[in-house]
Amino acid sequence: MKNLIFLTALFFNTLANAQENTWKKLETEAYPGKQDDITFVDENTGWYVNGYGKIFNTTDGGQTWNKQLEQKGSFFRTIAFVDKNIGFAGTVGTDYFPNVTDTIPLYQTKDAGKTWSPVSYKGPYVKGLCAIDIVKEQYINHGKIDYKTHLFAVGRVGSPANLMVSHDAGQTWTSQSMNEEAKMLFDIKMFDKNNGIACAATSEDITKSNALLLKTTDGGKSWKKVYQSNRPFETTWKVSFPSEQVGYVTIQSYNPDPNVKQQRIAKTTDGGLTWTELNLVEDASAREFGIGFIDENHGFVGTMNSGFETKDGGQTWTKIDLGRACNKIRIYKNAEGKAYGYAIGVHVFKY
């Protein structure tokens, strides 16, 4: 009898864990295409943006969403929050998508998204942004542990390539051109204020473009090429580092030849110094977008028509439902170390 009770409890516990650790589509406002970014500061409080100039907020883990902003002519591409109040939203800029008139690359909120205002910066004009990353650095402040907050933003798809940096939690920003190193920038991951990886492309002409990864060791002042594909019609797209040594990047192929079917990702096991290509799926329609890993082996990739999951570090993949064009996958861990996450494309999903 005791064994039966134990086995029954074990079964339901396993079943509960299996049901819990899956992606579930959330109810959100309908959008016809790919939405680009979503971010959370805890398990319940988050925001997402889209190309209609809209910013949505949730305080109940995505069960309900409140539209905080609708700014026609703005194409919001990326969003990140320092804390529950201070956040930043980047736009893709003009001359790429139709009906986009907003030339301001970055907006800031100081009241949890209720109001937004343009961010001023020193340096060359930034046409648009595709990603923002935040690094919090511990330091001793009058005998107490405090944090210095560094922000890095890159863009854009379609060129030109620019970087924006703030070392004071977004109070002041500087920009710099990266057109000598790359022609398009899509994502950035900084391990600390000095060391990081940027997803890029070698040309704004997609017919000539190779996928490109750049590494910095001086906070973005200079960049070194650490990976370049040898095929045309390719770019990198999004990056995920579940640890400082192991990271993954999606490689996009726009090759019009229907016989070119193989989709690939790139993986590093030495902190981004060297990269190896791994096969994802042989399917010309599965153009890759977002990527997110729970640990060094368990992760997810979003593509144009489905999602994929690996549990062995990218050696094998299983098709899963992440909706269409899942562009950004954010994986977090709570105070107990339990993983949770959110993903956005045509729809919004919760893990």
N, C-alpha and C positions, 0 to 999 in steps of 0.2 A: 504493500500500500504506500509506504514511504517513497519507494522507487517510482511508483506511478505518479505521485504528487510532484516529485522532483522533476520527472521527465515532462509532465504537463506544464509546470512552471517554466522549465527551460524552453519548451516549444513556444509558448506565448511570448516569452522574453525575446527569443530569437526573431519571432514574427514581428514583434513591435519594433525591434531594431531595424529589420529589413524594410518595414514600411516607412520608418522614420528617415532612413538614409536613401532617399530617392528624390528626384526632382519633380516638383508639383507646379503646374501652371497656376498663376494667380490671376484674379479678375482685375483687369486694367482697361483703361480707355482704348478703344480700337485705333490702330495705326496701320496704314497700308504697307509699310516697308520696314526696313531695318532701323531699329532704335539703337543708340550707340553706347550709352553708359549708364551705370547704376552704382551707387555707393551707400555704405552703411557705417554708422559710428558705433552701433551696438546691435544686438539681435532684433531690436524693434524699430530703431530710428534710421530712416534712409531716404534717399532721393533718387529719381531718375530723370533723364532728359531725352528730348527727341528733336527731329528736324523741323517740327512745326513751331519751334520757339517755345516749347512748353517744359515746365519743371514741375514734377510731382513729388509729394512728400508723404511718408507713412510714419506713424508712431506705434503701430501694432503689428509689426513684422510682415507687412504687405497684405494684410487682410483687407484694409481699406486704404485708398489713396486720395489725397487732396491736391487739386491743381493750384499751385502757388503762383505761377506766372504763365502768361501766354503773350509772347512778343512776336508779332508777325514780322517776317523778314529776317528773323534770327534762326540759324540752324545750330542748335546746341549739340556739341559733339562729345563733350567730356565734362565730368563733374567730380569734385572731391571736397571733403570736409575735414578741417582740422579738429573740430569738436562739434558739439550739438548746435552751436551758433554760427561759427565762422566757416564759410565755404566758398568755393570758387567754381564757376561754370565757364567753359571755353566754347567758342564758336568756330565753325569750319571756315567762315569768311566767304567773300563774294567770288564770282567768276568761276564757280565749279558746279554748283547745283542751281537749278532754276528757281526763281522767285526769292533768292536770298539777297538781301540788301544791307545787312548789318556788317559794318566794317570794324567793329570793336571786337578784339580777340578774346577778352577775358572780363568776366563780371565777378563781383564779390558780394556776399551777404554777411551781415553781422548779427542777424536776428533769426537764424534758423531757416532762412529762405523766404521770409515774409516780404522782404524788399531786396532788390539787387541794384548795384550801381557799377559803372565801368571802372576798371582798374587802370591806373596810370603807371607808366613804366619808362625807364631810360634805356635808350639804345635804338637800333633799327626797327622800322615798322614790321609788325608781325601780322601776316596775312590771315592766318588761322591756326587753330590748335586741334589736336586729336587725342591728347592724353595728358593727365596730370598725375604726378606721384608725390607722396609726402613722406618725409623722413623725420622722425623725432629722436633727438640726441640728448641723452641724459647728461646733466652737469650739476655741480654743487652751487646752490644759490643761497648765500647767507646761512650756511649750515644745513640746508635742506636739499633733497633731490628735486630738481626741476628739469624742464625740457626746453631745448632750443628746437624750433620747428623750421625745417627747410622744405621748400616746394620747388618742383621742377616740372615744366610744361613744354611739350614739343608739338610741332605740326609742320606741314600739313600734307594730307593726301592731295595730289595734283600739283604740289610744289607751291611756294618755295619752302625750304627747310629752315626752321628757326627754333631757338631754345629760349625759354624764359625762366629765370631763377629768382627765388626770394629766400633770404636767410633769416628773416625776422617774422615768420608766420604769416607772410603775405602783406605786411605793412608797406614794404617797398619792393619793387621788381626791376630787374635789368634784363635786356634781351640781347641776343647775338645771332648773327647769321651762321648757318651750318651748311650753306650751299657748296662749299668746297669739299666737305666730307660726304654729303648725300644730297639728293634732289627732292626726296620726300621723307617725312618722319611720321611714324604712326603710334609708337608707344615708347615708354621709358620706365625702367625699373632701377632705382637707386638703392644700394645696400646701406650706404651712409652718405654723408654730405660730399664725399669725394669720389666714391667708386660706384659705377653703374653701367647699364646696358641700354642702348637705344635701338629700336626697330626702324629700319630704313629701306630705301630703294636707291639704285644707282642712277636712275634716269627718270625724268618726268614723262618720257615717251615709253609707254608700257611695252611697246613692241621691242624695245631695246633694253628694258630694265631687268636687272638681276636682283634677287633678294639680298639684303645687306644687313649686317649687324655691326654696331660700333660699340666700343668700350672706352670709358673715361676713368681716369684715376686722379683727376684734379678738379672735380666738381663741374665738369662740362666745359672747361676752358679749352681743352684739346681732346681729340677723339682718335682712336686707332681701330682700323678694320680688323675684325676677328672672324668674320664669316662672309662669304659671298657665293651665291649659287652660280652655276655655269650654264643656266638655261635662260632664254629670253622670256618675256611676258610674266615675270615673277616679281613679287615683293614679299617682305615679311609683313606681319600684321600685329599680333599681340604676344605678350611675353608673360610667363609665370615662373617664379622661383620659389618652390616650396622650402628650399634651404639655400644657404649662401653658395653652396657648391653646385647643386643640381638645379637646372633650369630648362625650360621648354619654350619654343617659339613656333607659331604657326607660319607656314609659307603659303602664300597665295599664288595660284596659277591662273592667268587669264588667256592661256594659249587657245586660239579658236579651233585648232585641229582636234576633231572629236576622237582621234586615235590616241591623243595624249591624255591618258586617264589617271595616271598615278599622282596621288596627293601625298605630300610629305610634311613632316615637322622637323625641327632641328632641336638637338638636345646637347647640353653641356654637363659635365661632371666635375669641372675644375673652375667654377665661378665665372664662366663666360670667356675664358682664354681660348678654348678650342670648342668646336661644335661638330656633331655628327648628324647626318640626315637619317631619319627613320621613316618608313612607309606608314601612312595612315590607312588609306583605302584606295582601291583602283576604281575610280568613279569620276568622270569628267565633270559631273554636275555638283560634286561635293566641294565647292570652293570653300576654303577655310576662313574662319573669323576669330572668335574668342577662344581662350585657353585658360584653364585654371586647375591647379593641383592641390590636393589635400595634404599629401606627403610626397616623398621622392618617387613613389611608384604609382600612386592612385590619383588619376586626374581625368579631365574632360576637355573635349574640343567641340566647338560649334561650327557647323558648316551651313552652306546655303539651304540644304534640304533636310538636315537631321543633326543629331549630336552623336558623339562617340565617347566611350569610356575605356580606360585602360587601368589595370591593376598590377601590371608588371613593368612599369617604367617605359611604356610606349612600344613594347615588343609586339603586343597583340591588342586589338581594339574590338569593342562590341558596340553595335549601333544602339542608341538610346534616344528618347524623346527630349530634345531641348528646344523644340520649335524650329521655325525657319530663321536662318540668318542670325544665329545667336552670336552677338558681336563682343560682349564683355561678360566674363565669368569672374565673380569676386568670391573668394574663399576666405573665411574668417575662422577664428577659434575663440570660444568664450573662456571665462575664468577657469573652468574645469578642464580646458583643453579639448572640448568637443567641437568638431567642425560643423559649421553651417555656412550657407552661401546663397548668393543671388545671381541670376543670369538674365541678360536682356538681349532681345532681337526683335522680331515681330511681336513676340509676347514676353512677359516677365515670368521667370520661374524661381522657385525657392527650394533649397536643398536642406 
